[in-house]
Amino acid sequence: MDLSTLRDEARDLLDETVALRRNLHRWPELGNDLPVTKEHVLEALDGLPLHITEHATTSGIAAVLDGGRPGPTVLLRGDMDALPLHEDTDLEFKSATDGQMHACGHDTHTAMLVGAAKLLSARRADIPGRVLFMFQPGEEGYAGAKYMLEEGLLNLGHRADGTESPVTGAYALHISSSLPAGFIAAKGGPMMASSDSMVIRVKGRGGHASQPHLALDPIPVACEMVQALQLMVTRSVDVFDPSVVTIARITAGTTSNVIPEVAEIEGTIRAVSERTRTKVVDGLRRVVEGIASAHGCEVTIEYHNGYPVTVNDVTGAEFSMNVAKELIGEQQVLRMPNPVMGAEDFSYVLNRVKGSMMFLGATPHDRDPFSAAPNHSNRVYFDEGTMVQGMAVYSAMAIRHLSGLPG
């Protein structure tokens, strides 16, 4: 199928795509319950030849385009939720909801996926198979993708003509302020890290600050744990299969002359393989329990398993990058040398279906990506023109996948 006009078709949709993105940006919502966002998306999809399923456990939307010929199904994902930040920009369409902001670009993902639904709907008769548009809530720590999968996202059944049409590929784009506008970056294998969290409570014995020998001070014990965890990572984890352990909060005490009974440590653990993820968790328990025992303190560890490693299928990543090169040129498609240590719940989808995620650059060309406000900053700014490439690449990946499976 000819893709030569796809970017021009996407450019024709830019004004309405920008309008939708700005509407979503003005009214951000958090978590898995996004009633306003969901209403905007459903309105934008109205009139397209889509079979729409509204998920019950979340605000997720599954919209299926049934092509004109038999074939498999390809999934395209766009996440819809925002972050708990107060926006500090001078944009005319800045957030109207105090303490909430689309600081990770999910408003652009949603708008681009709607645009792709329009582009592909216009080519419906020539599409062999189906396209499943996954409008997902709760990516920012709420595991929206996991809930949608558990609710049967992939269980589409047969096509209307009775032919089988399993989901054979899954693709996503994530906008980035670390790349110039219009550039795309990806790699095969681990793309993003797992993300787990822990709370460590060190219990000693409180007392007067002038008599530490009569108390059992948990604060220096907690501090020793923080240092030892960094040493554990640097001395026991393979630098080519890395991990990050960051302690982001230490809480203890109420005043200057009281030794508290409890000190609390909270942090995150990142890894790019399940092997290292397991190794670091085991090491954390060993180090923390050993130090507590050495000082006569009690310790409890509350560990939360978060998102798994996001692993791009190697063939799927090469396919996606080749499609992008075909559309926007080889010079604008970059091969990432290493994964990034952020996390993504698209990992749950890629654990079930082969595919890939790519980063789409959106830093304006008059700004330096190395100094521009990053994703998750309350000052982040995305070049809306890059959504043309996003809509076109989303659509092209679906067309090329259904026309001839990668690999």
N, C-alpha and C positions, 0 to 999 in steps of 0.2 A: 504494500500500500504506500502511495506517494506521501512523503512527509514534508515536501519542499515548501508547502504553503502554510504549514502548521504554525510557525512563529508569527506570520502575518495574521492568521486567524486569531491567535492569542492576543496579538496587539490590538485587534479590533475590539476585544473584550476588556481591555485594560481599564477603561473609565468605570465600567460597572463593577469590575473586580476591586478597584480602589475604593469605590463607594461602599461596597460590602465590608471590606477590610476596615475602613474608618468607622463604620457603624459598630462593628464588633469591638474595635479598639476603645470606643467611647464607653461601652457598657461591658466591661470585663466581668467574668465570674470565675469562682474557684471550685475545684474539686470535681465530683462526679454529677452534681446536680446543677445543670446550666440551663434553666428554663428560657431565659431571654435569648441566649445564644442559639439554642435549639430552634426557637421560633424564627429567628432571622435566617438560619440555614434552610429550614423547611420552606420558607417564603421564597428564598433564592432558587430552590430546586423545583418549585411549583411550575407545572407545565412541561417539564421534561419527561421523556418516556422511561421513567424509572419506577421500579417496584420498591417501595420504601417500607422498612421495618423500624419502628421506634422501640428501642430496647426498654425493658421494664426496670431493671436494676440500676440503670444509669440514664443519663441523657444522650446516650449513644444513638447514632443513626446509621443504619446499613441501607444503602441505596444501590440497587442492582440494575444495570443496563444490559438487556438481553439483545445480543447482536443478531444480525440477519442470517447467520449461518452457524452450524454446530461447531463446538469447540470447548476448550477448558475455560476456567474462570481465573482472572487475575485481580488481585486486591491492591488498591491504592489507599494509603492512610493519610489523614490529616487530623491533628489534634486541635482541641478547641478551648482548653482552659487557660486561665491566667495565673499570675503570681500575687502573693500578698505584699505588694510594694506600693508606696505612695509615689505616683509619677511626678518627676521633676523635669518636664520639658515645656516648651512654649508652643507645642503643636495645637492647631485650632481644634483638632479632634481628640485632644488628650482625655484621659480617663475622667469620667464624671462620677466615678464611684471611689470614695476615699479609701485608701489602703489597698486598692486592687489595680493591677496594671498588666497589660500584655507586654511583658518585658522579655519574653522568649520567642516572640514572633508567631505564636500559634494562631493569631488572627490572620496572618498572611497565609499560613498553611491551609486554614479553612477556606479562605477566599480563593486560593489557587486551586484547591480541590473542586470547589463549585465550578470554577472556570473550566477545569478539565472535564467535568461532567457535561458541560455545555458543548465543548469541542467534540467529545466522543459521541454525544447524542446526535450531533449533526452528521456523523459518519456511521451511524448505527447499521445501516443496511450492509456495509462492507466489513463489519467486525465479525470474525469467527469466534463465537463463544460469548462470555459475559465479563463485565467489569463490575467489581464490588467496591463501591466507594465507602470507606470506613471513616465516619466522622466520630472521633473519639474524645470523650471527656477524660479528666483526671490523670493526665500524663505526669503532672508535677507532684509526684509522690502518692497519688491515690490509686494507682494500678488500674486505670480505666480500661486499658487494653485487655488485661487479664479477665475483668468482669465481662467484657463483651465476648471474649472467647468462651467463657464458661456458660454464657447465655446462648451459645450456638451460632456465633457469627459465621463460622465456616461450614455449617450444616445447611447448605442451600438446596440440596435435593437436585432432581433432574430439571432440565430446561422445559419450557412449555411444550416443545415438540417431543418430549420424552427421552431425549438423549442425555447421557451423563455429561457433567460439566464440573469436575472437581477443581478446587482452588489449587493451582500449580505454581503460583508465584505471588510474592508480596513485595511492594516497593513503597518507599517513603522518602520525602525530602524534608530537610530541616534547615531553616534559614539561619545564617550566621553573620555576625558582625566582625568575624575574624578573617573574612575573605572579601576581596573587592566585588562590587556588584556584578552579577552575571556569571561569576566563576563557579565551578562545581568541583568538589573534592570528595574522594571516597577511597576505600581500599577493601580488598578481600580479607576474610578472617575477622578477628576481633576488631570492632569499630569503636565501641564505647564500653566503659567499664561496668562491672557490677557495683551496686551501691547498698551497703548494709550499715546499720547503726548500732551503737551500744551505749548503755548507761552503766557505769561502774560505781557502786556505793561502798566506800571504805568506812567501816565502823570501828572506832576506837573507844576512848573513855574521856568524857569531858572533865574540865577542871579549871582552876585559876591559871591565867596566863603566866603568873610569876612562879608557878610551881609545876612545870611540865613533867618533872620526875614523878609526880603523884597522879598524873593523867596519862593518857595514851593518845597522843596527838595524831589524828588521821591526815592532817594536811601535808606534812613532809612525806608521808607514805604515798599519798596520791601523787605528789610531785615526782617522786621517784618512779612511780608507774608510768607517768607521761614520758619521762626521759627514756626509760627502759623499752617502751613500745617503739620509739623511734630507732633505738639501737637494734631491736629485734628485726625490724624491717630491713635496715641497711645491711645487717650481717647475715641474715638467713634467707632473704628473698632474691631470686635470680633477677639481675637488672634487666634481662631481656624478656622477663615475664613478670612485670613489675606490680607493685601494690603501693597504695598510699594509705597511711593511717594518720588522720588529723583529729586531734583533740580540740574541740571548738568551744567547750565550756567547762570551767571548774567552779564549783559552788561550795562554799563552806563558811560557817561562822556567822555571827551577828554583830560583834563589836570587838574592840581591841584588847580587852582584858579577860576574854573567855576563850578557852580551848574548846572547840566544838566536839561533839561526839561523832559526827558524820561529815565526810567530804564526798562530793559527787562529781564524777567525771563523765562528760558526754562527748561522743565523736562519731566519725564516719570511717568506714573501711572500703576502699576501692581496689578492684583487681580486674585483670583482663583475661583470666582463665579460671575455670572452676577449681583446678588443681591448686593454684596459688590462693584463691579465695578460701578454700578449706584449710590450707596450711597456715594462713595468717590467723584465722579464727582459733585454731588449735594453739598457736603460739601465744595469742593474746591471753587465753585462759591460763596457760602455763605460767606466763610471766606475772600476771596480776595476782594469781593465787599464791605463787611463790613469794613474791614481795610481801604480801599481806601476812603470810605465815611467818616470814622472817622477823617481822616487827610485832607479832602477836595481835594483829588486827583481824577482824572478820571482813569478808568481802562478798558481795553478790554482783553478778553480771547479768544484765538484762540485754539480750542480743536480739536484734530484729533483722531477719533476712529480707532485703529489699529486692530491687530489680536484678535479674541475672545479666550476665555479659551479653551485649548486643553483638552478635556474630553474623557478618555478611557472608553468605554463600560465595565462595570464590568465583564460580562461574557466573552467578547472578550479579556480582559486583562488576565483573568485566563487561557483561552484557549492558548493564546500566550506564557505565562510563562510555562504552562505544556508542550507545544511543545518544548520549549527551554530546559526544564529539560530532556525530552526524548532524546534530541540530545547531550547535553553537560554535563548533570549531575546536580542533584539537588543542589549540593554545590556551583555551579557557577551561580545560578539564585537567585537574591535578590529581596525581596519585599520592595519597597520604603516606608518609613513611612509618607513622606510628598511630595507634589508637589514641583517643582522647579519654580523659579520666572522668568525664561526666557520664551520666547514666540515662537510659531510655527504656520506657516500657514497651516500645516496639519490639524489644528483645523477646517478649512472650510470643509475639506473632512469628518472628523468625525462628523460634524454637519449634514451631509447628509447620511452617511453610518456608521453602527456600526462597531467598530474595535478597534485598539489600536496602540500605539507607544511604543517601548521599547528602552532603552539606551544600547549600546554595548560598553563595556570597551575596551580601546586601549592604555593604559599606559603600557610601557614595564615593565616586572617584576623586573628589576633592578632599577626602579624609584619609588618614593613615589607619589601616586596619589594626596596626599594632598599638595605637594609642586611642582609637575610637572606643567609646563606651561599649562594654561587652554585653552579650546576652545576660539577662538577669540583673542588669543595671537599671536603675530608675531613670537613667538618661539615655538609654539605648535608642538608636535611630536607624531605621531600615529604609533603603531606597526602594520605593514602591515599583519603580520600573522593572526591577528584577523579577517581578511576578510574571512578566511575559515569558521569560525563560522557564519559570517554574511550571506554569500551565502547560507549556509546550512539551517539556520533558516528562511530566506526569503522563500526558496523553500519548506521547511517543513510546514510552516504556510499555504501556498497555497494548498499543497497536503491534509493536514489534514482538512482544511476548506471545500474543495470541496468534500472530501470523507465522511465527516459527520459534518454538521454545528455545531459550538460551541453552547452548551446549548440545 
